[in-house]
Amino acid sequence: MVVNQNLLCCNTDCNPLITGSMMVDRELFVSAPGKVILHGEHAVVHGKVALAVGLNLRTFLRLRPGKDNGTVEINLPNIGTKLTWKISDLQALVPSFHNSPESKPLGPSPEQLDFLKTFAGFSNGTTDTESLAVLAFLYLYLSICGQALPSLEIVVWSQLPTGAGLGSSAAYSVSIAAALLATSGKISIPAQENIRWTQAELTLINSWAFQGEKVIHGNPSGVDNAVGTWGGALRFQAGEINPIERVPVLEILLTNTCVPRSTKTLVAGVKDKLLKFPGIMEPVLSSINAISEECQRVLQAGVEGLTIEQYSVLEELIDINQHHLNVIGVGHPSLDRLCQATTSHGLHSKLTGAGGGGCAITLLRPDIEPSVVDAVKQELSAYGYQCWRTSIGAPGVSLHSSSMLPEDVTRSFNKA
């Protein structure tokens, strides 16, 4: 299945609990995963294969029907933002935003964004996290809910750090889109825990989340919101995004070096090297492509559980790719220090994303001793890095019951 970012389809054969334009009058809990690039970063810019996988650090959303006070509230405790608007004021904007369920999302247009910035009191050229998150919410709320704007209280809390290349904005957009589509009756609300939305409904969620990503990033690739929607693993090449069916969940140590970097500068640097040394760089990029292909083959062969030999292959691929990424110029001393630290404990690491600092992943075999992971985390933390033991291949956007939420999420919602 190829994911078409511009396809908007509405499922009418899924036996939903709630359909049509009816507004839901119950509390909803939705989450979406972050993402990491397993292999293929930078090479994908030049037409090669990249593998993106769901990261089981998630963004969680709680939606409650409003208290009949004619307001909508968005609360983002991670960034200290809580705003409330009168629906009567928002209603005047609806004609400029409403899309019928049968049409493709057309925005966000420059005119729509100007309307929202003026309404929210933001200046043109605003790029801070708070403003972009608010603009994306308002755009999705007005566009999805249409004429009958509901009174809502929404809290969004995330386990993902922002600005680390882990798809935090896409997880936010996916969660918002799914919650608004569900509460407005445009997708079903599954009756049981862990029952996923249909493919048609996921396509609808993804299509709207992509529009939210456009508000935030301008011209996103669509990979992050696709991972947030479908989870698992996706193959991305030349603009086409294909879910990889049934891949094993892998335990990893995710490390943020906290070293800032410019993705634009790093991408430009690789392009300059390719133009200057095509005979050297093209084989390296082709080798990275082959690594992605081999990794996909191993993952699909190990769907019932990876063997020791398959883990060894994945570790070798990680090592080779990290060397390649250094060759093309996107390494960094902070990443070298990280790789040296994990190698000393028998583990294998590579950068994920743009490089030049940022984040890295370390593969953890199922039989690894907890003391080894603790020792590595302690050593990396001493460098000022942030570490999480988590997994990749995580499920996509999901609906939860309140009793099944992680404790840290419940605490955060209770404080909000």
FITI-772851 format. One record per residue (C-alpha): x, z, y; residue in three letters; residue number from 1. Coordinates in pm, 1 decimal. Example, Ala and Ser with C-alpha at 12.3 -4.5 7.8 and 13.67 -1.06 7.14 Angstrom:
% residues 2
     east       up    north drendren torvex
   1230.0    780.0   -450.0      ALA      1
   1367.0    714.0   -106.0      SER      2
This chain:
% residues 416
     east       up    north drendren torvex
      0.0      0.0      0.0      MET      1
    133.8    -99.4    340.3      VAL      2
     40.5    138.5    620.2      VAL      3
    -93.8    -58.9    914.7      ASN      4
    -61.4    154.1   1227.1      GLN      5
   -330.3    -40.1   1410.4      ASN      6
   -591.9    -35.5   1133.5      LEU      7
   -885.8    191.7   1205.1      LEU      8
  -1135.9    214.0    924.4      CYS      9
  -1419.0    456.0    870.8      CYS     10
  -1498.9    561.1    515.0      ASN     11
  -1866.7    546.3    430.6      THR     12
  -1848.8    592.4     51.1      ASP     13
  -1666.1    923.8     19.1      CYS     14
  -1968.6   1155.2    -17.8      ASN     15
  -1861.9   1366.3    277.0      PRO     16
  -2014.8   1701.2    350.1      LEU     17
  -2067.5   1597.7    710.9      ILE     18
  -2104.5   1243.0    838.7      THR     19
  -2215.1   1052.0   1144.0      GLY     20
  -2196.3   1209.5   1486.6      SER     21
  -2295.0   1564.4   1387.2      MET     22
  -2059.1   1829.0   1525.4      MET     23
  -1925.7   2085.3   1278.1      VAL     24
  -2019.2   2444.6   1351.8      ASP     25
  -1756.8   2615.2   1134.4      ARG     26
  -1396.1   2723.7   1171.9      GLU     27
  -1140.0   2471.0   1043.7      LEU     28
   -775.2   2515.2    947.9      PHE     29
   -559.8   2201.2    925.6      VAL     30
   -186.5   2150.5    872.5      SER     31
     58.3   1859.9    866.6      ALA     32
    422.3   1847.9    755.6      PRO     33
    733.8   1762.7    949.1      GLY     34
    967.3   1490.9    829.2      LYS     35
   1328.9   1426.2    748.8      VAL     36
   1511.9   1101.0    681.9      ILE     37
   1656.9   1125.7    334.1      LEU     38
   1862.5    806.2    359.5      HIS     39
   1881.8    501.9    586.1      GLY     40
   1898.4    645.7    938.1      GLU     41
   2052.5    397.9   1187.4      HIS     42
   2071.6    127.9    917.4      ALA     43
   1693.1     98.1    942.8      VAL     44
   1733.8    -21.6   1304.1      VAL     45
   1914.6   -324.2   1161.5      HIS     46
   1654.5   -416.2    900.2      GLY     47
   1771.9   -193.7    614.8      LYS     48
   1561.2     45.9    404.5      VAL     49
   1507.1    405.0    511.2      ALA     50
   1341.4    678.7    306.4      LEU     51
   1141.2    934.8    503.6      ALA     52
   1002.5   1243.5    329.8      VAL     53
    755.2   1517.1    414.4      GLY     54
    923.7   1842.7    514.8      LEU     55
    745.4   2160.0    407.8      ASN     56
    781.8   2320.2    746.2      LEU     57
    437.9   2257.0    888.8      ARG     58
    226.1   2258.3   1200.9      THR     59
    -97.5   2455.4   1162.2      PHE     60
   -414.8   2420.5   1366.5      LEU     61
   -718.5   2646.2   1392.1      ARG     62
  -1034.5   2497.1   1541.3      LEU     63
  -1330.3   2714.3   1633.6      ARG     64
  -1658.0   2598.1   1787.0      PRO     65
  -1683.4   2711.5   2147.4      GLY     66
  -1895.2   3000.2   2263.8      LYS     67
  -2154.7   2778.3   2431.7      ASP     68
  -1973.9   2826.8   2761.0      ASN     69
  -1921.1   2455.9   2818.8      GLY     70
  -1542.1   2464.9   2793.0      THR     71
  -1263.4   2333.8   2571.7      VAL     72
   -946.4   2536.6   2525.3      GLU     73
   -603.4   2440.9   2387.3      ILE     74
   -358.4   2719.9   2303.0      ASN     75
      4.5   2633.0   2210.2      LEU     76
    180.1   2967.5   2158.0      PRO     77
    511.8   2806.6   2055.5      ASN     78
    559.1   2680.6   2409.9      ILE     79
    355.0   2943.6   2592.8      GLY     80
     73.9   2711.8   2699.9      THR     81
   -294.9   2799.4   2714.7      LYS     82
   -535.4   2584.0   2916.8      LEU     83
   -912.4   2567.3   2954.3      THR     84
  -1124.5   2290.1   3104.4      TRP     85
  -1494.2   2257.2   3183.4      LYS     86
  -1658.3   1992.1   2968.6      ILE     87
  -1864.9   1885.6   3268.2      SER     88
  -1540.7   1791.1   3445.5      ASP     89
  -1405.8   1607.3   3140.5      LEU     90
  -1730.1   1418.4   3089.9      GLN     91
  -1658.9   1202.3   3393.9      ALA     92
  -1350.8   1062.4   3214.5      LEU     93
  -1530.9    967.9   2892.1      VAL     94
  -1626.2    606.5   2986.8      PRO     95
  -1257.8    523.5   3025.9      SER     96
  -1163.3    662.1   2681.8      PHE     97
  -1444.7    627.9   2432.8      HIS     98
  -1377.8    405.5   2128.6      ASN     99
  -1659.5    336.2   1882.2      SER    100
  -1579.9    428.0   1518.6      PRO    101
  -1577.0     59.6   1422.7      GLU    102
  -1319.9    -46.8   1680.6      SER    103
   -944.2    -21.2   1680.1      LYS    104
   -788.7    238.1   1909.4      PRO    105
   -681.9     38.4   2211.4      LEU    106
   -494.2    298.1   2415.4      GLY    107
   -328.3    472.2   2559.5      PRO    108
   -324.1    237.1   2854.8      SER    109
   -124.0    315.0   3169.2      PRO    110
   -452.6    359.2   3354.4      GLU    111
   -576.7    614.7   3101.5      GLN    112
   -254.4    811.9   3123.4      LEU    113
   -273.7    806.5   3502.1      ASP    114
   -630.3    942.5   3483.4      PHE    115
   -516.0   1224.7   3255.6      LEU    116
   -211.6   1313.6   3465.3      LYS    117
   -423.8   1329.7   3778.3      THR    118
   -689.4   1536.5   3603.9      PHE    119
   -432.2   1779.4   3457.8      ALA    120
   -232.1   1798.9   3778.8      GLY    121
     84.3   1646.6   3629.1      PHE    122
    311.7   1421.8   3830.6      SER    123
    398.9   1068.6   3721.7      ASN    124
    712.1   1056.8   3510.8      GLY    125
    634.0   1391.4   3349.0      THR    126
    835.4   1429.6   3028.7      THR    127
    841.4   1802.8   2952.0      ASP    128
    710.1   1916.7   2612.9      THR    129
    415.9   2113.3   2752.3      GLU    130
    278.8   1830.3   2966.2      SER    131
    312.6   1564.7   2696.0      LEU    132
    142.5   1788.2   2437.5      ALA    133
   -147.9   1853.1   2674.2      VAL    134
   -183.3   1484.1   2762.1      LEU    135
   -187.4   1387.7   2392.5      ALA    136
   -458.3   1644.9   2320.8      PHE    137
   -676.2   1533.1   2609.8      LEU    138
   -638.0   1168.0   2512.2      TYR    139
   -739.0   1233.1   2149.8      LEU    140
  -1022.2   1469.5   2244.6      TYR    141
  -1180.8   1224.2   2487.3      LEU    142
  -1123.5    917.4   2269.0      SER    143
  -1238.7   1060.2   1936.1      ILE    144
  -1526.0   1283.2   2047.0      CYS    145
  -1672.7   1032.9   2290.2      GLY    146
  -2001.6   1090.8   2466.0      GLN    147
  -2090.4   1427.9   2312.5      ALA    148
  -1783.2   1635.0   2398.7      LEU    149
  -1793.0   1955.8   2193.2      PRO    150
  -1704.3   2302.1   2316.5      SER    151
  -1394.7   2401.5   2116.5      LEU    152
  -1116.6   2656.5   2095.7      GLU    153
   -802.0   2512.3   1937.1      ILE    154
   -478.9   2695.0   1855.3      VAL    155
   -176.8   2500.1   1728.2      VAL    156
    122.6   2690.1   1590.6      TRP    157
    426.4   2530.5   1426.7      SER    158
    705.8   2630.4   1193.1      GLN    159
    897.0   2327.2   1322.1      LEU    160
   1149.7   2347.2   1604.9      PRO    161
   1081.9   2098.6   1883.3      THR    162
   1329.6   1829.2   1982.3      GLY    163
   1520.1   1849.4   1652.0      ALA    164
   1415.3   1511.7   1509.9      GLY    165
   1190.7   1673.8   1248.2      LEU    166
    863.0   1509.1   1348.2      GLY    167
    714.1   1807.8   1530.7      SER    168
    518.7   1593.5   1777.5      SER    169
    378.0   1378.3   1496.1      ALA    170
    268.8   1683.3   1295.8      ALA    171
     93.2   1801.7   1612.2      TYR    172
    -79.8   1465.4   1667.7      SER    173
   -182.5   1437.6   1301.6      VAL    174
   -329.5   1790.0   1299.8      SER    175
   -519.4   1732.3   1624.4      ILE    176
   -653.9   1394.6   1508.5      ALA    177
   -767.2   1527.0   1169.6      ALA    178
   -938.8   1832.0   1318.7      ALA    179
  -1122.5   1633.5   1587.3      LEU    180
  -1229.1   1361.3   1344.0      LEU    181
  -1359.6   1626.2   1102.2      ALA    182
  -1543.4   1833.2   1360.9      THR    183
  -1708.2   1522.5   1508.5      SER    184
  -1822.2   1405.3   1164.7      GLY    185
  -1609.9   1090.0   1149.2      LYS    186
  -1433.7   1207.7    831.0      ILE    187
  -1553.7   1441.4    558.4      SER    188
  -1469.9   1806.9    516.7      ILE    189
  -1359.8   1844.3    151.6      PRO    190
  -1563.6   2107.0    -31.4      ALA    191
  -1271.2   2248.8   -227.6      GLN    192
   -923.5   2371.4   -142.6      GLU    193
   -649.0   2113.2   -206.3      ASN    194
   -892.5   1820.2   -222.9      ILE    195
   -739.1   1547.6    -11.7      ARG    196
   -913.8   1307.0    219.2      TRP    197
   -969.8    954.0     88.0      THR    198
   -724.3    676.3    165.0      GLN    199
   -966.9    529.7    417.5      ALA    200
   -998.5    863.2    593.0      GLU    201
   -622.0    917.2    592.0      LEU    202
   -581.3    572.0    744.6      THR    203
   -822.8    674.4   1017.1      LEU    204
   -633.2    999.3   1081.6      ILE    205
   -301.8    813.6   1088.6      ASN    206
   -431.1    549.4   1327.2      SER    207
   -541.5    810.2   1581.3      TRP    208
   -228.7   1020.1   1534.5      ALA    209
    -23.6    710.2   1614.6      PHE    210
   -205.3    687.0   1947.1      GLN    211
   -117.3   1051.0   2017.3      GLY    212
    245.5    970.8   1940.3      GLU    213
    228.4    683.8   2189.6      LYS    214
    121.0    927.7   2459.3      VAL    215
    422.4   1146.4   2380.8      ILE    216
    691.0    888.9   2298.5      HIS    217
    574.6    561.1   2448.7      GLY    218
    684.3    329.4   2167.1      ASN    219
    716.1    524.8   1841.1      PRO    220
    800.0    359.2   1508.7      SER    221
    498.4    510.0   1334.1      GLY    222
    713.0    662.7   1058.8      VAL    223
    670.6   1025.4   1167.8      ASP    224
    290.2   1019.5   1190.5      ASN    225
    269.2    829.7    859.5      ALA    226
    475.6   1101.3    688.8      VAL    227
    261.5   1367.3    856.0      GLY    228
    -51.0   1197.3    722.9      THR    229
     47.3   1099.0    368.8      TRP    230
    338.3   1333.8    300.9      GLY    231
    550.1   1270.7     -6.7      GLY    232
    799.5    991.9     54.7      ALA    233
    771.0    667.0    249.4      LEU    234
    981.7    354.2    242.6      ARG    235
   1033.8    203.2    587.2      PHE    236
   1183.7   -141.0    644.6      GLN    237
   1140.8   -400.8    918.7      ALA    238
    833.3   -229.0   1058.7      GLY    239
    653.4   -195.3    724.7      GLU    240
    577.5    152.2    590.9      ILE    241
    501.5    186.1    219.4      ASN    242
    419.0    516.9     51.1      PRO    243
    624.0    579.6   -262.5      ILE    244
    388.6    698.4   -532.3      GLU    245
    450.0   1033.2   -701.5      ARG    246
    793.8   1162.6   -611.8      VAL    247
    929.4   1502.7   -716.4      PRO    248
    947.0   1786.6   -466.1      VAL    249
   1311.0   1877.1   -393.5      LEU    250
   1435.4   2212.3   -269.7      GLU    251
   1670.0   2190.4     27.4      ILE    252
   1843.4   2397.1    287.7      LEU    253
   1759.4   2254.3    628.9      LEU    254
   2009.7   2336.4    901.0      THR    255
   1982.8   2278.7   1273.0      ASN    256
   2324.7   2277.6   1437.5      THR    257
   2146.6   2324.8   1772.0      CYS    258
   2384.5   2065.0   1919.3      VAL    259
   2183.6   1839.7   2154.0      PRO    260
   2222.6   1464.8   2124.3      ARG    261
   2082.2   1143.8   2265.0      SER    262
   1926.4    922.8   1999.4      THR    263
   1931.0    629.2   2239.7      LYS    264
   2305.2    666.6   2301.4      THR    265
   2385.0    701.0   1931.0      LEU    266
   2177.3    394.9   1838.1      VAL    267
   2348.4    194.3   2111.7      ALA    268
   2689.3    304.6   1984.7      GLY    269
   2616.8    175.5   1634.6      VAL    270
   2497.4   -155.7   1777.1      LYS    271
   2816.5   -190.8   1982.8      ASP    272
   3030.3   -131.9   1674.3      LYS    273
   2829.6   -385.7   1477.3      LEU    274
   2880.7   -648.3   1747.7      LEU    275
   3251.3   -569.8   1775.1      LYS    276
   3329.4   -541.5   1402.5      PHE    277
   3054.9   -729.2   1214.1      PRO    278
   3272.5   -789.0    908.0      GLY    279
   3336.1   -415.1    878.7      ILE    280
   3005.2   -268.6    985.5      MET    281
   2764.1   -499.9    805.4      GLU    282
   2896.4   -404.0    458.3      PRO    283
   2863.4    -35.6    551.3      VAL    284
   2501.9    -82.9    656.3      LEU    285
   2436.3   -283.5    339.9      SER    286
   2586.4      0.3    136.9      SER    287
   2353.3    249.0    310.7      ILE    288
   2065.7     17.7    216.1      ASN    289
   2181.9     24.9   -146.0      ALA    290
   2193.2    406.1   -132.7      ILE    291
   1829.5    415.1    -19.2      SER    292
   1730.5    176.0   -298.1      GLU    293
   1913.5    379.7   -563.1      GLU    294
   1769.5    706.1   -434.7      CYS    295
   1418.2    563.2   -454.0      GLN    296
   1482.8    448.6   -810.2      ARG    297
   1603.4    794.0   -915.9      VAL    298
   1311.8    972.8   -750.3      LEU    299
   1055.0    747.5   -913.1      GLN    300
   1223.8    782.7  -1252.3      ALA    301
   1225.3   1162.2  -1220.4      GLY    302
    862.1   1216.1  -1131.6      VAL    303
    812.1   1449.1  -1430.4      GLU    304
   1120.2   1647.5  -1333.3      GLY    305
   1475.3   1546.1  -1252.0      LEU    306
   1746.0   1581.9  -1514.5      THR    307
   2085.9   1733.0  -1441.6      ILE    308
   2230.6   1381.3  -1444.8      GLU    309
   1974.7   1264.4  -1188.8      GLN    310
   2054.5   1558.2   -961.0      TYR    311
   2421.7   1462.8   -987.8      SER    312
   2338.9   1107.1   -878.6      VAL    313
   2141.1   1234.0   -579.5      LEU    314
   2433.9   1457.1   -480.4      GLU    315
   2678.3   1167.9   -501.2      GLU    316
   2449.8    951.9   -288.2      LEU    317
   2434.9   1228.2    -26.9      ILE    318
   2813.3   1251.7    -13.2      ASP    319
   2864.4    875.1      9.7      ILE    320
   2602.6    834.3    280.0      ASN    321
   2747.4   1116.1    490.7      GLN    322
   3085.6    941.2    484.3      HIS    323
   2917.3    614.4    585.2      HIS    324
   2742.1    784.1    875.4      LEU    325
   3076.0    914.4    997.7      ASN    326
   3218.4    562.3    970.4      VAL    327
   2945.0    413.7   1189.0      ILE    328
   3009.4    678.6   1453.1      GLY    329
   2715.8    922.4   1435.8      VAL    330
   2895.9   1222.9   1291.1      GLY    331
   2994.4   1532.9   1486.9      HIS    332
   3235.4   1828.0   1440.8      PRO    333
   2934.5   2060.1   1398.5      SER    334
   2818.5   1850.1   1103.8      LEU    335
   3170.5   1835.6    957.1      ASP    336
   3183.8   2215.9    973.3      ARG    337
   2847.5   2236.9    799.5      LEU    338
   2950.8   1999.0    520.1      CYS    339
   3275.1   2188.2    465.2      GLN    340
   3088.0   2517.2    440.3      ALA    341
   2834.7   2391.7    187.1      THR    342
   3097.1   2201.3    -13.8      THR    343
   3293.5   2525.0    -55.4      SER    344
   2989.9   2662.0   -239.4      HIS    345
   2945.7   2351.4   -455.2      GLY    346
   2662.1   2205.0   -250.5      LEU    347
   2612.2   1859.9    -98.2      HIS    348
   2493.6   1787.9    257.2      SER    349
   2430.6   1503.1    498.3      LYS    350
   2297.0   1468.6    848.5      LEU    351
   1935.1   1366.8    887.3      THR    352
   1805.2   1173.0   1183.4      GLY    353
   2012.0   1053.8   1475.8      ALA    354
   2326.1   1256.8   1404.0      GLY    355
   2571.9   1353.9   1674.7      GLY    356
   2471.6   1714.0   1603.0      GLY    357
   2107.6   1780.6   1528.9      GLY    358
   2001.5   1860.7   1173.1      CYS    359
   2134.0   1826.5    819.3      ALA    360
   1990.9   1868.7    471.0      ILE    361
   2159.6   2032.6    171.7      THR    362
   2022.2   1960.0   -175.7      LEU    363
   1954.0   2269.9   -389.4      LEU    364
   1938.3   2235.8   -765.8      ARG    365
   1661.6   2434.9   -937.3      PRO    366
   1913.8   2658.9  -1115.2      ASP    367
   2106.9   2760.5   -804.5      ILE    368
   2165.0   3133.0   -768.9      GLU    369
   1986.6   3289.2   -468.8      PRO    370
   2312.0   3465.4   -379.1      SER    371
   2479.1   3128.0   -324.6      VAL    372
   2207.0   3014.8    -84.4      VAL    373
   2222.2   3348.0     96.8      ASP    374
   2599.7   3319.5    133.8      ALA    375
   2571.8   2966.5    273.7      VAL    376
   2297.4   3067.4    517.9      LYS    377
   2504.5   3362.5    635.4      GLN    378
   2809.3   3143.5    693.3      GLU    379
   2613.3   2877.5    880.6      LEU    380
   2428.5   3136.6   1086.6      SER    381
   2766.8   3273.8   1194.7      ALA    382
   2832.6   2930.1   1350.1      TYR    383
   2513.2   2966.6   1553.7      GLY    384
   2312.8   2732.7   1330.6      TYR    385
   1948.5   2782.7   1228.1      GLN    386
   1870.8   2758.5    855.3      CYS    387
   1552.7   2730.5    649.9      TRP    388
   1516.6   2716.4    272.9      ARG    389
   1229.8   2476.1    221.0      THR    390
   1136.0   2160.1     32.7      SER    391
   1090.9   1787.2     84.8      ILE    392
    827.8   1563.4    -66.0      GLY    393
    566.1   1797.0     82.3      ALA    394
    196.3   1704.8     89.1      PRO    395
     52.6   1538.0    396.9      GLY    396
   -225.9   1651.2    626.7      VAL    397
   -438.0   1915.3    454.9      SER    398
   -742.5   2131.7    509.6      LEU    399
   -707.8   2502.1    428.2      HIS    400
   -920.7   2810.3    383.4      SER    401
   -820.3   3109.5    594.4      SER    402
   -728.2   3308.5    281.9      SER    403
   -470.7   3048.7    176.8      MET    404
   -272.6   3039.2    501.5      LEU    405
     87.4   3166.4    497.1      PRO    406
    131.7   3515.2    639.8      GLU    407
    336.7   3398.7    937.9      ASP    408
     60.6   3155.1   1032.0      VAL    409
   -212.6   3416.1   1003.3      THR    410
    -13.9   3657.1   1219.5      ARG    411
     43.7   3390.4   1483.5      SER    412
   -323.6   3293.2   1493.8      PHE    413
   -426.6   3657.7   1522.0      ASN    414
   -194.2   3702.5   1818.9      LYS    415
   -309.9   3384.8   1994.4      ALA    416
